[in-house]
Every structure is written in structure tokens, then in C-alpha cells.
């Protein structure tokens, strides 16, 4: 097994429920945790290989609109250490030249601001995505050791230079959905008036639920849940490109234990009915799901490939894999949206 770092709650803290059982088995990533579920990935998927994969853990990969740049999360060597915490989560970027992925670039303090933004800190940065024009990166930041502290952030490139990152609540164009008591992560920005996101609020949500926020008459409204059919008692969330172009289908990651779960995190699909209400999700099946962890899979910009992370259950020993979308029967007719729109105006008014 590769010497991976422990990543609690992959796909933005998705394993709180799993970690609660830590007294009964070895800590994920440590010797003794290897036998907790599917030791082999689905046979139809393929390893994305180095340099995207490393001896560290890799999760949450997305792409620029032209497919030539990947942005993702890794614990590989060079990530910024979190003081008092043995785990580090940083955002990295790689370019594809003549069909070959190049050595990833750390988006930290040593980067040239004309190349990429300095967004990595001693905090945990996860769930990045470029906007469709490449001038914005949306991501989430968590306090080290506080798995319910996530806030959405945005960083913008102005006149070819990346600015400082801003909290969503400080950006007038974006809905104010970050809260002091919960985690909001990995939105799917469908348009300038509809955003799906994940919400975890004590007394309001279950473990983690999928919500939406809409803009009406020029103002963002209060967020609302997508309902009990799509949201289970376990963690349910989606990742960037997981909505169909017609808006009537959604691909989600869920730890739900019913409806044909294979165990751990699985990838699912939900559809709207004639009234526009989201229905119970359907498991994408054994072509992609195992009793291990399938998390945060996204589509390439051309919609032809499905890429994401896989690891044995509870080990968090995750690497990037890919599969042709058409090899998954329930996704053959699914046409995904591309990278999210840039909702910010072209302004250099940015701050920490």
C-alpha cells in the first residue's frame, strides 16, 4: 500500500460518521486499516498515473474549460504543514502539454501571481474549481482540526494577475451562505441565479444535505433543502459538474446505506419528476462503485470522461482514476454542465 496521509472526510469532510467509529479499528492510513473494504478499484476504471497521483492522497480534481489545466487537492510533499496537526490539505495545479500532464504546481506563497493564486495556507484548502473563463477559482477553506469550520472562498484574476482570496460573504455578487457554526462546501454554480451547495447545520440538516439558493428579482433568497428523498440520514453531497445541462438530473456522492449502496461512499444519480421535485437517487452500479470509497467524481469538459478518487474503505488511500462516461449505463444520456460561470465583475477590490 502507498504511504498516504490520512484525509478525514474526503470530498470536504465526508467521513465524520466513519471517524466516530475510530475506537474500533486502526486509524485510516495506518497499518492495520487495510482490511476494511474493497482492496481493488472497479475493473473498468483506469489509474490516471503520475504526476497527478503521488505518494500522497489525491482528491477533488476539476478542469479548465479547455481541459488543458487540472486543479485538485493533494497531501503530496510540498504542502504547507498545519501547526499542531499532522495532516495538510493544499490545492495544486497541473497543465497538459501535448497530451501529457506536467509536474503539479503548488498554489502557495512562492507562486508567481501571473501563473496562479497564492491560496494555500496552514489551514486546509479543498474543493477547487476554475470558472468557465479561467479568471476565478472557487474553493473551500477549513480550520485545521475543525471539521465543521468550512467556508466558501473565491480568488480572482484581474488583468492577468491573481488577487487575494475573499470569503464568499464579502463578495457582493455571491450569496452570503457561510455561517459560523457549520460547513458549506463545493457548490455547483448552475447559473447567475441558481447555486446548489452542501450544508451542515446542527438542528437544521442531517449529517450533510444538499441545498439550493436562488436569485429572484435581483436578490439572493434564503437557501432551501432539496428534500428528504435526495437527502438521507448519512452524508449526501455533490461536486462541481454533477448537474445535467437540462437541470433535471444530478450526480451525487453519498454514504447512504439504503437503495443498493455498495458500501462507503458511492456515486449516485437523482432525477426531477414532472413537478421539478428531486427523487430518490439510484446507485450508478458496479461499473463504478465498490465497497471502497468512490468520491467527488467529475466530468471532463467535453463530457466524455468521468474522473475522481477511489480508495479502500476507511483507509483514505485515494488516487485519481477515470472511466469513459458511456461505460456507465445510467450516465450514457447524461450531458453534464461544464465549469461554473464567473459570477464576479472585473474588479481588483480584493482582500484577505
C-alpha positions as a Markdown table, in Angstrom:
| # | Residue | x | y | z |
|---|---|---|---|---|
| 1 | Unk | 0.0 | 0.0 | 0.0 |
| 2 | Unk | 1.2 | 3.5 | -0.7 |
| 3 | Unk | 2.3 | 5.6 | 2.2 |
| 4 | Unk | -0.7 | 8.0 | 2.2 |
| 5 | Unk | -1.6 | 10.7 | 4.7 |
| 6 | Unk | -4.9 | 10.4 | 6.5 |
| 7 | Unk | -7.6 | 12.6 | 4.9 |
| 8 | Unk | -10.6 | 13.0 | 7.2 |
| 9 | Unk | -13.9 | 13.5 | 5.4 |
| 10 | Unk | -12.9 | 13.2 | 1.9 |
| 11 | Unk | -14.8 | 15.4 | -0.5 |
| 12 | Unk | -14.9 | 18.0 | 2.1 |
| 13 | Unk | -15.1 | 16.2 | 5.4 |
| 14 | Unk | -17.4 | 13.5 | 4.2 |
| 15 | Unk | -16.4 | 10.9 | 6.8 |
| 16 | Unk | -17.4 | 12.3 | 10.2 |
| 17 | Unk | -19.7 | 9.4 | 10.7 |
| 18 | Unk | -16.9 | 7.0 | 9.9 |
| 19 | Unk | -14.4 | 8.7 | 12.2 |
| 20 | Unk | -16.9 | 8.2 | 15.1 |
| 21 | Unk | -16.0 | 4.5 | 15.0 |
| 22 | Unk | -12.3 | 5.1 | 15.3 |
| 23 | Unk | -12.1 | 3.2 | 18.6 |
| 24 | Unk | -12.9 | 0.0 | 16.8 |
| 25 | Unk | -10.3 | -0.1 | 14.1 |
| 26 | Unk | -6.9 | 1.4 | 13.2 |
| 27 | Unk | -6.8 | 5.0 | 12.1 |
| 28 | Unk | -7.2 | 5.3 | 8.4 |
| 29 | Unk | -3.9 | 5.4 | 6.6 |
| 30 | Unk | -2.1 | 3.5 | 9.4 |
| 31 | Unk | -1.0 | -0.2 | 9.4 |
| 32 | Unk | -3.9 | -2.4 | 10.4 |
| 33 | Unk | -6.6 | -0.5 | 8.4 |
| 34 | Unk | -6.1 | -2.3 | 5.2 |
| 35 | Unk | -8.8 | -4.9 | 5.5 |
| 36 | Unk | -11.8 | -2.7 | 5.9 |
| 37 | Unk | -13.2 | -3.0 | 2.3 |
| 38 | Unk | -12.6 | -3.3 | -1.4 |
| 39 | Unk | -8.9 | -3.6 | -2.0 |
| 40 | Unk | -9.3 | -3.2 | -5.7 |
| 41 | Unk | -10.9 | -0.4 | -7.7 |
| 42 | Unk | -13.6 | -1.1 | -10.3 |
| 43 | Unk | -12.0 | -3.0 | -13.2 |
| 44 | Unk | -13.5 | -0.6 | -15.8 |
| 45 | Unk | -11.7 | 2.4 | -14.3 |
| 46 | Unk | -8.1 | 3.3 | -15.1 |
| 47 | Unk | -5.4 | 4.9 | -12.9 |
| 48 | Unk | -4.6 | 8.5 | -14.0 |
| 49 | Unk | -1.0 | 7.9 | -13.0 |
| 50 | Unk | 1.9 | 10.2 | -12.1 |
| 51 | Unk | 2.4 | 13.1 | -11.8 |
| 52 | Unk | -1.3 | 13.7 | -10.9 |
| 53 | Unk | -1.1 | 10.7 | -8.5 |
| 54 | Unk | 1.7 | 10.7 | -5.9 |
| 55 | Unk | 2.6 | 9.0 | -2.6 |
| 56 | Unk | 0.3 | 11.5 | -1.0 |
| 57 | Unk | -3.5 | 11.4 | -1.2 |
| 58 | Unk | -5.3 | 12.9 | -4.2 |
| 59 | Unk | -8.9 | 14.1 | -4.3 |
| 60 | Unk | -11.3 | 16.5 | -5.9 |
| 61 | Unk | -10.0 | 17.0 | -9.4 |
| 62 | Unk | -11.6 | 19.5 | -11.8 |
| 63 | Unk | -10.5 | 21.1 | -15.1 |
| 64 | Unk | -10.3 | 24.3 | -17.0 |
| 65 | Unk | -12.9 | 24.8 | -19.9 |
| 66 | Unk | -10.3 | 23.7 | -22.5 |
| 67 | Unk | -9.4 | 20.6 | -20.5 |
| 68 | Unk | -5.7 | 21.6 | -20.5 |
| 69 | Unk | -5.4 | 22.5 | -16.8 |
| 70 | Unk | -6.3 | 20.4 | -13.8 |
| 71 | Unk | -6.8 | 21.7 | -10.3 |
| 72 | Unk | -7.0 | 19.4 | -7.4 |
| 73 | Unk | -6.3 | 18.6 | -3.7 |
| 74 | Unk | -3.2 | 16.7 | -2.6 |
| 75 | Unk | -1.2 | 15.9 | 0.6 |
| 76 | Unk | 1.9 | 15.4 | -1.5 |
| 77 | Unk | 5.4 | 16.7 | -0.5 |
| 78 | Unk | 5.4 | 20.5 | -0.6 |
| 79 | Unk | 2.0 | 21.0 | 1.0 |
| 80 | Unk | 2.0 | 23.6 | 3.9 |
| 81 | Unk | 2.2 | 22.0 | 7.3 |
| 82 | Unk | -0.7 | 22.7 | 9.7 |
| 83 | Unk | 0.8 | 23.6 | 13.1 |
| 84 | Unk | -0.3 | 21.2 | 15.7 |
| 85 | Unk | -1.8 | 18.9 | 13.2 |
| 86 | Unk | -0.1 | 16.1 | 11.2 |
| 87 | Unk | -2.3 | 16.4 | 8.1 |
| 88 | Unk | -2.1 | 19.0 | 5.4 |
| 89 | Unk | -4.6 | 19.7 | 2.5 |
| 90 | Unk | -3.5 | 22.0 | -0.3 |
| 91 | Unk | -4.6 | 22.9 | -3.8 |
| 92 | Unk | -2.3 | 22.0 | -6.7 |
| 93 | Unk | -2.4 | 22.7 | -10.5 |
| 94 | Unk | -1.1 | 20.8 | -13.5 |
| 95 | Unk | -1.0 | 21.7 | -17.2 |
| 96 | Unk | -1.4 | 19.2 | -20.0 |
| 97 | Unk | 1.1 | 19.7 | -22.8 |
| 98 | Unk | 0.8 | 17.5 | -25.9 |
| 99 | Unk | -1.4 | 15.1 | -24.0 |
| 100 | Unk | 1.0 | 14.7 | -21.0 |
| 101 | Unk | 0.2 | 16.1 | -17.6 |
| 102 | Unk | 3.1 | 18.2 | -16.2 |
| 103 | Unk | 4.5 | 18.3 | -12.7 |
| 104 | Unk | 1.9 | 19.9 | -10.5 |
| 105 | Unk | 2.4 | 23.5 | -9.2 |
| 106 | Unk | 1.7 | 24.3 | -5.6 |
| 107 | Unk | -0.7 | 27.3 | -5.2 |
| 108 | Unk | 1.3 | 28.7 | -2.3 |
| 109 | Unk | 3.3 | 31.8 | -1.3 |
| 110 | Unk | 6.2 | 31.1 | -3.8 |
| 111 | Unk | 4.0 | 31.2 | -6.9 |
| 112 | Unk | 4.2 | 33.9 | -9.5 |
| 113 | Unk | 0.8 | 35.7 | -9.3 |
| 114 | Unk | 0.7 | 35.7 | -13.1 |
| 115 | Unk | 0.9 | 31.9 | -13.0 |
| 116 | Unk | -1.6 | 31.1 | -10.2 |
| 117 | Unk | -3.0 | 32.4 | -6.9 |
| 118 | Unk | -1.4 | 32.1 | -3.5 |
| 119 | Unk | -4.3 | 30.5 | -1.7 |
| 120 | Unk | -2.7 | 27.6 | 0.3 |
| 121 | Unk | -2.1 | 28.3 | 3.9 |
| 122 | Unk | -1.6 | 26.4 | 7.1 |
| 123 | Unk | -5.4 | 25.9 | 7.0 |
| 124 | Unk | -6.9 | 23.2 | 4.9 |
| 125 | Unk | -7.9 | 24.2 | 1.3 |
| 126 | Unk | -10.1 | 21.9 | -0.7 |
| 127 | Unk | -12.7 | 21.6 | -3.5 |
| 128 | Unk | -11.3 | 23.9 | -6.1 |
| 129 | Unk | -12.7 | 24.7 | -9.5 |
| 130 | Unk | -11.9 | 27.2 | -12.3 |
| 131 | Unk | -14.7 | 29.4 | -13.6 |
| 132 | Unk | -15.5 | 28.9 | -17.3 |
| 133 | Unk | -13.4 | 31.8 | -18.3 |
| 134 | Unk | -10.5 | 30.8 | -16.1 |
| 135 | Unk | -10.4 | 34.0 | -14.2 |
| 136 | Unk | -11.9 | 32.8 | -10.9 |
| 137 | Unk | -11.1 | 29.8 | -8.7 |
| 138 | Unk | -13.8 | 28.8 | -6.2 |
| 139 | Unk | -12.7 | 26.7 | -3.2 |
| 140 | Unk | -13.3 | 25.9 | 0.5 |
| 141 | Unk | -11.1 | 26.6 | 3.5 |
| 142 | Unk | -11.2 | 24.8 | 6.8 |
| 143 | Unk | -9.5 | 25.4 | 10.2 |
| 144 | Unk | -7.0 | 22.6 | 10.9 |
| 145 | Unk | -8.6 | 20.1 | 13.2 |
| 146 | Unk | -12.1 | 21.7 | 13.0 |
| 147 | Unk | -14.1 | 19.5 | 10.6 |
| 148 | Unk | -17.2 | 21.8 | 10.7 |
| 149 | Unk | -15.5 | 25.1 | 10.0 |
| 150 | Unk | -15.6 | 25.2 | 6.2 |
| 151 | Unk | -16.3 | 28.4 | 4.4 |
| 152 | Unk | -16.5 | 29.0 | 0.7 |
| 153 | Unk | -13.8 | 31.3 | -0.8 |
| 154 | Unk | -13.1 | 32.8 | -4.2 |
| 155 | Unk | -10.0 | 34.2 | -5.8 |
| 156 | Unk | -10.0 | 36.3 | -9.0 |
| 157 | Unk | -7.5 | 37.1 | -11.7 |
| 158 | Unk | -7.6 | 40.7 | -12.8 |
| 159 | Unk | -5.6 | 42.0 | -15.8 |
| 160 | Unk | -3.6 | 38.7 | -15.8 |
| 161 | Unk | -2.7 | 38.9 | -12.1 |
| 162 | Unk | -4.2 | 36.7 | -9.4 |
| 163 | Unk | -5.5 | 38.7 | -6.4 |
| 164 | Unk | -6.0 | 37.7 | -2.7 |
| 165 | Unk | -8.7 | 35.2 | -1.8 |
| 166 | Unk | -12.0 | 36.5 | -0.4 |
| 167 | Unk | -14.7 | 34.9 | 1.7 |
| 168 | Unk | -18.0 | 34.5 | -0.2 |
| 169 | Unk | -19.8 | 36.6 | 2.3 |
| 170 | Unk | -17.6 | 39.5 | 1.4 |
| 171 | Unk | -18.3 | 39.3 | -2.3 |
| 172 | Unk | -21.5 | 41.3 | -3.3 |
| 173 | Unk | -22.1 | 39.1 | -6.4 |
| 174 | Unk | -22.3 | 35.9 | -4.4 |
| 175 | Unk | -24.9 | 34.7 | -1.9 |
| 176 | Unk | -24.0 | 35.0 | 1.8 |
| 177 | Unk | -24.2 | 31.4 | 2.8 |
| 178 | Unk | -21.1 | 30.9 | 5.0 |
| 179 | Unk | -22.1 | 30.5 | 8.7 |
| 180 | Unk | -20.1 | 30.5 | 12.0 |
| 181 | Unk | -21.4 | 27.1 | 13.1 |
| 182 | Unk | -21.4 | 24.8 | 10.0 |
| 183 | Unk | -19.7 | 23.8 | 6.8 |
| 184 | Unk | -20.7 | 24.9 | 3.4 |
| 185 | Unk | -18.7 | 23.3 | 0.6 |
| 186 | Unk | -18.3 | 22.6 | -3.1 |
| 187 | Unk | -21.2 | 24.4 | -4.8 |
| 188 | Unk | -22.5 | 23.6 | -8.2 |
| 189 | Unk | -23.0 | 27.1 | -9.7 |
| 190 | Unk | -25.5 | 26.4 | -12.4 |
| 191 | Unk | -26.1 | 30.0 | -13.4 |
| 192 | Unk | -26.0 | 33.5 | -12.1 |
| 193 | Unk | -29.3 | 32.8 | -10.4 |
| 194 | Unk | -29.1 | 29.1 | -9.2 |
| 195 | Unk | -26.4 | 27.5 | -6.9 |
| 196 | Unk | -26.5 | 24.1 | -5.3 |
| 197 | Unk | -24.3 | 23.6 | -2.3 |
| 198 | Unk | -23.8 | 21.4 | 0.8 |
| 199 | Unk | -24.9 | 22.4 | 4.2 |
| 200 | Unk | -24.3 | 21.0 | 7.7 |
| 201 | Unk | -26.1 | 22.9 | 10.5 |
| 202 | Unk | -26.8 | 21.4 | 13.9 |
| 203 | Unk | -30.6 | 21.1 | 14.3 |
| 204 | Unk | -31.3 | 22.1 | 10.7 |
| 205 | Unk | -29.7 | 19.4 | 8.5 |
| 206 | Unk | -29.0 | 15.8 | 8.9 |
| 207 | Unk | -25.3 | 14.8 | 8.6 |
| 208 | Unk | -24.8 | 16.8 | 5.5 |
| 209 | Unk | -27.6 | 17.7 | 3.0 |
| 210 | Unk | -27.8 | 19.2 | -0.5 |
| 211 | Unk | -29.4 | 22.7 | -0.6 |
| 212 | Unk | -30.0 | 25.3 | -3.2 |
| 213 | Unk | -30.1 | 29.1 | -3.2 |
| 214 | Unk | -31.8 | 31.1 | -6.0 |
| 215 | Unk | -31.7 | 34.8 | -7.1 |
| 216 | Unk | -35.1 | 36.4 | -7.7 |
| 217 | Unk | -35.7 | 40.0 | -8.6 |
| 218 | Unk | -32.0 | 40.7 | -8.3 |
| 219 | Unk | -31.6 | 39.4 | -4.8 |
| 220 | Unk | -30.3 | 36.1 | -3.4 |
| 221 | Unk | -33.0 | 34.3 | -1.4 |
| 222 | Unk | -32.8 | 32.1 | 1.7 |
| 223 | Unk | -31.3 | 28.6 | 1.0 |
| 224 | Unk | -33.7 | 25.7 | 0.9 |
| 225 | Unk | -33.2 | 21.9 | 1.2 |
| 226 | Unk | -33.7 | 19.7 | -1.8 |
| 227 | Unk | -35.8 | 17.5 | 0.4 |
| 228 | Unk | -35.9 | 14.1 | 2.1 |
| 229 | Unk | -35.8 | 11.9 | -0.9 |
| 230 | Unk | -32.4 | 13.1 | -2.2 |
| 231 | Unk | -31.0 | 13.8 | 1.4 |
| 232 | Unk | -30.5 | 10.7 | 3.6 |
| 233 | Unk | -29.6 | 10.5 | 7.3 |
| 234 | Unk | -26.0 | 10.0 | 6.1 |
| 235 | Unk | -23.8 | 12.5 | 4.2 |
| 236 | Unk | -25.1 | 13.5 | 0.8 |
| 237 | Unk | -23.2 | 16.0 | -1.4 |
| 238 | Unk | -22.4 | 16.8 | -5.0 |
| 239 | Unk | -19.3 | 18.0 | -6.8 |
| 240 | Unk | -18.9 | 20.8 | -9.4 |
| 241 | Unk | -20.0 | 19.4 | -12.8 |
| 242 | Unk | -22.6 | 17.0 | -11.4 |
| 243 | Unk | -25.8 | 18.6 | -12.9 |
| 244 | Unk | -27.1 | 17.9 | -16.3 |
| 245 | Unk | -27.4 | 20.7 | -18.9 |
| 246 | Unk | -31.2 | 20.5 | -18.8 |
| 247 | Unk | -31.0 | 20.8 | -15.0 |
| 248 | Unk | -33.2 | 17.7 | -14.4 |
| 249 | Unk | -30.6 | 15.2 | -13.2 |
| 250 | Unk | -27.8 | 15.4 | -10.6 |
| 251 | Unk | -24.9 | 13.1 | -9.9 |
| 252 | Unk | -24.1 | 12.9 | -6.1 |
| 253 | Unk | -21.7 | 11.3 | -3.7 |
| 254 | Unk | -23.5 | 9.7 | -0.8 |
| 255 | Unk | -22.7 | 7.5 | 2.2 |
| 256 | Unk | -26.4 | 6.4 | 2.4 |
| 257 | Unk | -26.8 | 2.7 | 3.3 |
| 258 | Unk | -30.0 | 2.0 | 1.5 |
| 259 | Unk | -31.2 | 1.8 | -2.1 |
| 260 | Unk | -28.4 | -0.6 | -3.2 |
| 261 | Unk | -25.4 | 1.0 | -1.6 |
| 262 | Unk | -22.2 | -0.9 | -2.2 |
| 263 | Unk | -20.7 | 0.5 | 1.0 |
| 264 | Unk | -18.6 | 3.5 | 1.9 |
| 265 | Unk | -19.0 | 6.4 | -0.5 |
| 266 | Unk | -20.8 | 5.6 | -3.7 |
| 267 | Unk | -21.7 | 7.7 | -6.8 |
| 268 | Unk | -25.4 | 8.1 | -7.4 |
| 269 | Unk | -27.8 | 9.8 | -9.8 |
| 270 | Unk | -31.1 | 11.6 | -9.0 |
| 271 | Unk | -33.8 | 12.9 | -11.3 |
| 272 | Unk | -36.5 | 15.5 | -11.0 |
| 273 | Unk | -40.1 | 14.5 | -11.5 |
| 274 | Unk | -42.6 | 16.3 | -13.6 |
| 275 | Unk | -43.2 | 18.8 | -10.8 |
| 276 | Unk | -39.5 | 19.5 | -10.5 |
| 277 | Unk | -39.0 | 17.7 | -7.2 |
| 278 | Unk | -35.8 | 15.6 | -6.7 |
| 279 | Unk | -36.4 | 11.9 | -6.4 |
| 280 | Unk | -34.5 | 9.1 | -4.5 |
| 281 | Unk | -31.1 | 8.6 | -6.1 |
| 282 | Unk | -30.2 | 5.5 | -8.0 |
| 283 | Unk | -26.8 | 3.8 | -7.4 |
| 284 | Unk | -24.6 | 4.1 | -10.5 |
| 285 | Unk | -23.7 | 0.4 | -10.2 |
| 286 | Unk | -20.8 | -2.0 | -10.0 |
| 287 | Unk | -19.1 | -0.5 | -13.1 |
| 288 | Unk | -18.0 | 2.5 | -10.9 |
| 289 | Unk | -19.0 | 1.6 | -7.3 |
| 290 | Unk | -17.3 | -0.8 | -4.9 |
| 291 | Unk | -17.4 | -1.4 | -1.2 |
| 292 | Unk | -14.5 | 1.1 | -1.1 |
| 293 | Unk | -14.6 | 4.8 | -1.3 |
| 294 | Unk | -15.7 | 6.5 | -4.6 |
| 295 | Unk | -15.8 | 10.2 | -4.0 |
| 296 | Unk | -16.2 | 13.5 | -5.8 |
| 297 | Unk | -16.2 | 12.3 | -9.4 |
| 298 | Unk | -16.5 | 15.0 | -12.0 |
| 299 | Unk | -16.7 | 15.1 | -15.8 |
| 300 | Unk | -14.1 | 16.3 | -18.2 |
| 301 | Unk | -15.1 | 19.5 | -20.1 |
| 302 | Unk | -16.0 | 17.5 | -23.2 |
| 303 | Unk | -18.4 | 15.4 | -21.1 |
| 304 | Unk | -16.8 | 12.1 | -22.3 |
| 305 | Unk | -14.8 | 11.0 | -19.2 |
| 306 | Unk | -15.7 | 10.7 | -15.6 |
| 307 | Unk | -12.8 | 11.2 | -13.2 |
| 308 | Unk | -12.4 | 11.1 | -9.4 |
| 309 | Unk | -11.0 | 9.3 | -6.4 |
| 310 | Unk | -11.0 | 5.8 | -5.3 |
| 311 | Unk | -9.6 | 4.1 | -2.2 |
| 312 | Unk | -10.2 | 1.1 | 0.0 |
| 313 | Unk | -13.0 | 1.7 | 2.5 |
| 314 | Unk | -11.9 | 3.6 | 5.6 |
| 315 | Unk | -8.3 | 3.9 | 4.5 |
| 316 | Unk | -8.5 | 7.1 | 2.6 |
| 317 | Unk | -5.7 | 5.8 | 0.4 |
| 318 | Unk | -7.0 | 7.6 | -2.6 |
| 319 | Unk | -5.8 | 8.1 | -6.1 |
| 320 | Unk | -7.3 | 9.6 | -9.2 |
| 321 | Unk | -9.0 | 7.3 | -11.7 |
| 322 | Unk | -11.0 | 7.7 | -14.9 |
| 323 | Unk | -13.6 | 5.9 | -16.9 |
| 324 | Unk | -15.4 | 6.7 | -20.1 |
| 325 | Unk | -18.8 | 8.1 | -19.2 |
| 326 | Unk | -20.6 | 5.8 | -21.7 |
| 327 | Unk | -19.3 | 2.7 | -19.9 |
| 328 | Unk | -21.7 | 3.6 | -17.0 |
| 329 | Unk | -25.2 | 2.7 | -18.3 |
| 330 | Unk | -27.0 | 5.3 | -16.1 |
| 331 | Unk | -24.8 | 8.1 | -17.4 |
| 332 | Unk | -25.0 | 7.4 | -21.2 |
| 333 | Unk | -27.7 | 10.1 | -21.7 |
| 334 | Unk | -26.3 | 12.4 | -19.0 |
| 335 | Unk | -24.9 | 15.6 | -20.5 |
| 336 | Unk | -23.0 | 17.5 | -17.8 |
| 337 | Unk | -22.7 | 21.2 | -17.4 |
| 338 | Unk | -19.1 | 22.5 | -17.7 |
| 339 | Unk | -17.0 | 24.6 | -15.4 |
| 340 | Unk | -19.0 | 27.1 | -13.3 |
| 341 | Unk | -19.7 | 30.6 | -14.6 |
| 342 | Unk | -17.7 | 33.5 | -13.4 |
| 343 | Unk | -20.1 | 35.5 | -11.2 |
| 344 | Unk | -17.7 | 38.2 | -10.3 |
| 345 | Unk | -17.3 | 41.6 | -12.0 |
| 346 | Unk | -13.8 | 42.5 | -13.2 |
| 347 | Unk | -12.6 | 44.3 | -10.1 |
| 348 | Unk | -9.3 | 44.3 | -8.2 |
| 349 | Unk | -11.1 | 45.1 | -5.0 |
| 350 | Unk | -9.9 | 42.0 | -3.1 |
| 351 | Unk | -8.6 | 41.3 | 0.4 |
| 352 | Unk | -7.7 | 38.6 | 2.7 |
